[in-house]
Structure formats: structure tokens, C-alpha cells
């Protein structure tokens, strides 16, 4: 007998498929018009969503663990923790506001 059972698609293939809701901000970064439309479609009581650009970096295992722990215990998204840390760092370093040549 043959098995006619079809395996469901895995989560990775769903993330890669264009047009699915499972795609993150990096998938929408190439569509600035779509971001503007999303911001305009926000209800009056909410602030518009921030637009993020794709970013990748390496962290030491100690910093990754600290980030994971803080994110878990404070119930805060890692991106929000990193945004706050970068904002504080840039505020303390005036060269971050100097335009590039």
C-alpha cells in the first residue's frame, strides 16, 4: 500500500513564501510604500509602527544570555531592549549625531 499522507509545510518555507503574514520587518523593508500605507491605516488611538531595517550582528555568549534573561523576565521584546540601549549609547556619544562626509 502507498501512503497518501502529505506532510504539512514547515515553518521555514512559510516564512520564505511572499505574501504570507509570517514574514518579518526585513521582508517589508524593500516596500516603503507599503510601510507608509500601514502607518496611515493605524487607528487614531495608536501610535504608528516604527519601520526597521534589517540588521545582523554577533554578540558574546554572556551578552546573549543577559539579553535573553532580561527579555524574558521583563516581558520586553529584544528589539525594544536593544533600541533603548543604542539610544542611551548614542546620547552619550555626540559623534553619533555628526553627519557623514
MODELLER restraints for C-alpha pairs under 7 A, 6 or more apart:
rsr = mdl.restraints
at = mdl.atoms
rsr.add(forms.Gaussian(group=physical.xy_distance, feature=features.Distance(at['CA:14:A'], at['CA:22:A']), mean=6.82, stdev=0.5))
rsr.add(forms.Gaussian(group=physical.xy_distance, feature=features.Distance(at['CA:15:A'], at['CA:22:A']), mean=5.33, stdev=0.5))
rsr.add(forms.Gaussian(group=physical.xy_distance, feature=features.Distance(at['CA:15:A'], at['CA:23:A']), mean=5.32, stdev=0.5))
rsr.add(forms.Gaussian(group=physical.xy_distance, feature=features.Distance(at['CA:25:A'], at['CA:52:A']), mean=6.32, stdev=0.5))
rsr.add(forms.Gaussian(group=physical.xy_distance, feature=features.Distance(at['CA:26:A'], at['CA:53:A']), mean=6.33, stdev=0.5))
rsr.add(forms.Gaussian(group=physical.xy_distance, feature=features.Distance(at['CA:26:A'], at['CA:54:A']), mean=5.12, stdev=0.5))
rsr.add(forms.Gaussian(group=physical.xy_distance, feature=features.Distance(at['CA:29:A'], at['CA:53:A']), mean=6.12, stdev=0.5))
rsr.add(forms.Gaussian(group=physical.xy_distance, feature=features.Distance(at['CA:39:A'], at['CA:48:A']), mean=4.95, stdev=0.5))
rsr.add(forms.Gaussian(group=physical.xy_distance, feature=features.Distance(at['CA:39:A'], at['CA:49:A']), mean=6.25, stdev=0.5))
rsr.add(forms.Gaussian(group=physical.xy_distance, feature=features.Distance(at['CA:42:A'], at['CA:48:A']), mean=6.07, stdev=0.5))
rsr.add(forms.Gaussian(group=physical.xy_distance, feature=features.Distance(at['CA:67:A'], at['CA:78:A']), mean=6.88, stdev=0.5))
rsr.add(forms.Gaussian(group=physical.xy_distance, feature=features.Distance(at['CA:71:A'], at['CA:77:A']), mean=5.85, stdev=0.5))
rsr.add(forms.Gaussian(group=physical.xy_distance, feature=features.Distance(at['CA:71:A'], at['CA:78:A']), mean=5.71, stdev=0.5))
rsr.add(forms.Gaussian(group=physical.xy_distance, feature=features.Distance(at['CA:90:A'], at['CA:96:A']), mean=5.78, stdev=0.5))
